[in-house]
Each structure stands twice: as C-alpha cells, then as structure tokens.
Amino acid sequence: MDANGPIYTLEKTQDETYRSFAGEGPDLTEQVSRAENLLSSDAITTFLRVWRNTGDHLFLDAGRVLLDIIATQLYDPDAGSAAEAIRKYRQIVGDHRYDDRV
C-alpha cells in the first residue's frame, strides 16, 4: 500500500530493495523460527483465549505446542517475550507446568 492505494508491481530499483530486505527474514524451516514468528503475532494468547471461550482443547494444545518450543529459548537474554507468554499461559490456564523452566 502507498498513498495512492495498493501496489501490484514494483519498479526495478524498488524490487531490488524489497528483495534484499526480504532475504533478511528468518529461515522458517526451523521449529523455533516458526514458533517465534507466531509468538510475535501473539498467537499463543489468542489460542488460549479461544480455548477459554470455547472449551475446545485443540486451541489449548496448539498454545502448548508453541510454548513447548518457545520455552527452550528462555536462556536467551532477549527471551522476555517468551517469559511473558508463559506468564499469560499461567494466568489464562491456571497451570504452572512451565514455571521450573523460567
């Protein structure tokens, strides 16, 4: 999008700039990269809230799968968002299964 609406094609220099930036993205073939991508969009909290509101354990399981992966990264100095996701899990679900890892 730009000031005039959607962009369907890029000029050559714009395309080169876009492609050089797009190459900076993480390798989404790794579980941690995919889970972090979902963490950044707050998918875990969304899954947990949908579970709480519907009672459908599919959403609780999805949140736990992501947290199981994210919890392996808590040693990282930048893991504040992972710890926050675990705190939200504890608040929403009332389960302390990840506390020892934190």
N, C-alpha and C positions, 0 to 999 in steps of 0.2 A: 504494500500500500504506500502511496505517497499522497501529496496534497490533492492530486487530480483523480485519485481512485486506485483501483487495482493495477498492478504491473504484470503484464503477461510475458514480456520479453525484455531482455537487458541489452544495452549497447555493449560492444566488445570490452571496453575497459571496466564497465560495471560488472559484467560477467566474470572477468578475471579476478576482480576484487572479491566478489561473492565466493567464488570457488576457492580462493586462497584462505578465506575465513572459514568456510565450511569444512575444510580439511583439518581444522583445529579441534573439531569435536572428538569426544572420546570414542574408543573402539567399543561399540555396543554389542560385541560378541561375548564379552565377559559378564558374568553374573553381577559382579559388583558395579560395573559401569551402568548396566541396565537398572539395577536397584537404586543407585544414586540418582539416576535420571528421574525415576518415579518418586524418590524422596523429595527431590527439588520441586516437584509439582504438587506435593502434599497428598500424594495418592494414598499413603498409609492411613492418614487421618480420615480421608474420605471413605476408604474401605471400612474402617472401624465404625464410623458414624452410620454408614448404610447398614452394617451388621446390627448395630444397636437399635436402629429404627425398624428393621425388617425381621430380625431374628434369623436371617439366612446365614448359616455358618460358612458358606462359600466365601463371603466377604471377610469374615474373621480369619479364615485360613489364608486368604490372599495377603492380608496385612501381616500375618505371622511369617509367611514365606519371605516377604520382603524384609521384615525385621531380623529374621534369622541370618540373612545375608549382610544386612547393614551392621548388625551387632559385631561382626568380625572386624569391623573397621574402627572400633572405639579407641584403639591405641593411637590413632592418628590425632595430632594436635588440633586439626580442623574438624573434629568429629562432633562439634556442638549440635549440629542439626540431627545427627544420629541419636545423641543422648536426648534431645528434645522429642524425637519421635517415640522413643521408649517411654519417656515421661507421659506423653499423651496416651500411649497404649495403656499404661498403668491406670491413668485417670478414667479412660473410657471403659476398659475391660475389667479393671479391678484385679488384674493378675500381675504377680511380681516375678514372673519367670525370667526376665532379663536383668533383674537387679544385680545379681552376682557379677555379670559381665561389666556392668557400669562401674 
